[in-house]
């Protein structure tokens, strides 16, 4: 029975990812989740009390996977600048991944304070990854620089997500160039 519940919960989360990826936060409704999974709408409430609860669990499940991919790319890089480049490139590479599109859609939605705090904590983990690399480069204020660097990444993500006139590769190259020039100061 526990395995069945776990599989149903995973199916609901997968459906939520798809809905968020395809239609943003407006698409994430309990009737839509029920339709995608073949469950009765009342059954969806057995797994999640609210949309915010679905969002919180998606963040708990998906953000660590995404962050681990960024961390692995940085670990494979040699030297501070290479780590910064890997940090930027990997995040922008993940823009097309539906886990990422779901996280972006989530962050744009109106969430309760608990869900917003979980998202902030997850983003804080990303920023913490790059602080050491910036410190290794001798940056005087590595935490501040990391937050500003993430701002460059976030702006590039939005540009790619909007389907801007520039090709995603051009956005990535511009973001990497700005990041590296910025950390060299």
MOBEL-V959654 format. One record per residue. N is the residue number from 0. RES is the residue in one letter. SS is DSSP state (a for helix, b for strand, c for the rest). PHI is phi as a letter, one per 30 degrees, with the letter a starting at -180 (999 if undefined). Layout:
N&RES&SS&PHI ; N&RES&SS&PHI
//
This chain:
0&X&c&999 ; 1&X&a&d ; 2&X&a&d ; 3&X&a&d ; 4&X&a&d ; 5&X&a&d ; 6&X&a&d ; 7&X&a&d ; 8&X&a&d ; 9&X&a&d ; 10&X&a&d ; 11&X&a&d ; 12&X&a&d ; 13&X&a&d ; 14&X&a&d ; 15&X&a&d ; 16&X&a&e ; 17&X&a&d ; 18&X&a&d ; 19&X&a&d ; 20&X&a&d ; 21&X&a&d ; 22&X&a&b ; 23&X&c&i ; 24&X&a&d ; 25&X&a&d ; 26&X&a&d ; 27&X&c&d ; 28&X&c&b ; 29&X&a&d ; 30&X&a&d ; 31&X&a&d ; 32&X&a&d ; 33&X&a&d ; 34&X&a&d ; 35&X&a&d ; 36&X&a&c ; 37&X&c&i ; 38&X&c&c ; 39&X&c&d ; 40&X&a&e ; 41&X&a&d ; 42&X&a&d ; 43&X&a&d ; 44&X&a&d ; 45&X&a&d ; 46&X&a&c ; 47&X&c&b ; 48&X&c&d ; 49&X&c&a ; 50&X&a&d ; 51&X&a&d ; 52&X&a&d ; 53&X&a&d ; 54&X&a&d ; 55&X&a&e ; 56&X&a&d ; 57&X&a&e ; 58&X&a&d ; 59&X&a&d ; 60&X&a&d ; 61&X&a&d ; 62&X&a&d ; 63&X&a&d ; 64&X&a&d ; 65&X&a&d ; 66&X&a&d ; 67&X&a&d ; 68&X&a&d ; 69&X&a&d ; 70&X&a&d ; 71&X&a&d ; 72&X&a&d ; 73&X&a&d ; 74&X&a&d ; 75&X&a&d ; 76&X&c&d ; 77&X&c&c ; 78&X&c&j ; 79&X&a&e ; 80&X&a&d ; 81&X&a&d ; 82&X&a&d ; 83&X&a&d ; 84&X&a&d ; 85&X&a&d ; 86&X&a&e ; 87&X&a&d ; 88&X&a&e ; 89&X&a&d ; 90&X&a&d ; 91&X&a&d ; 92&X&a&d ; 93&X&a&d ; 94&X&a&e ; 95&X&a&d ; 96&X&c&d ; 97&X&a&d ; 98&X&a&d ; 99&X&a&d ; 100&X&a&d ; 101&X&a&d ; 102&X&a&d ; 103&X&a&d ; 104&X&a&d ; 105&X&a&d ; 106&X&a&d ; 107&X&c&d ; 108&X&c&d ; 109&X&c&d ; 110&X&c&c ; 111&X&c&d ; 112&X&a&d ; 113&X&a&d ; 114&X&a&d ; 115&X&a&d ; 116&X&a&d ; 117&X&a&d ; 118&X&a&d ; 119&X&a&d ; 120&X&a&d ; 121&X&a&d ; 122&X&a&d ; 123&X&a&d ; 124&X&a&d ; 125&X&a&d ; 126&X&a&d ; 127&X&a&d ; 128&X&a&e ; 129&X&a&c ; 130&X&a&e ; 131&X&a&d ; 132&X&a&d ; 133&X&a&d ; 134&X&a&d ; 135&X&a&d ; 136&X&c&d ; 137&X&c&i ; 138&X&c&d ; 139&X&c&d ; 140&X&c&b ; 141&X&a&d ; 142&X&a&d ; 143&X&a&d ; 144&X&a&d ; 145&X&a&d ; 146&X&a&d ; 147&X&a&d ; 148&X&a&d ; 149&X&a&d ; 150&X&a&d ; 151&X&a&d ; 152&X&a&d ; 153&X&a&d ; 154&X&a&d ; 155&X&a&d ; 156&X&a&e ; 157&X&a&d ; 158&X&a&d ; 159&X&a&d ; 160&X&a&d ; 161&X&c&d ; 162&X&c&i ; 163&X&c&e ; 164&X&c&d ; 165&X&c&d ; 166&X&c&d ; 167&X&a&e ; 168&X&a&d ; 169&X&a&d ; 170&X&a&d ; 171&X&a&d ; 172&X&a&d ; 173&X&a&d ; 174&X&a&d ; 175&X&a&d ; 176&X&a&d ; 177&X&a&d ; 178&X&a&d ; 179&X&a&d ; 180&X&a&d ; 181&X&a&d ; 182&X&a&d ; 183&X&a&d ; 184&X&c&h
//
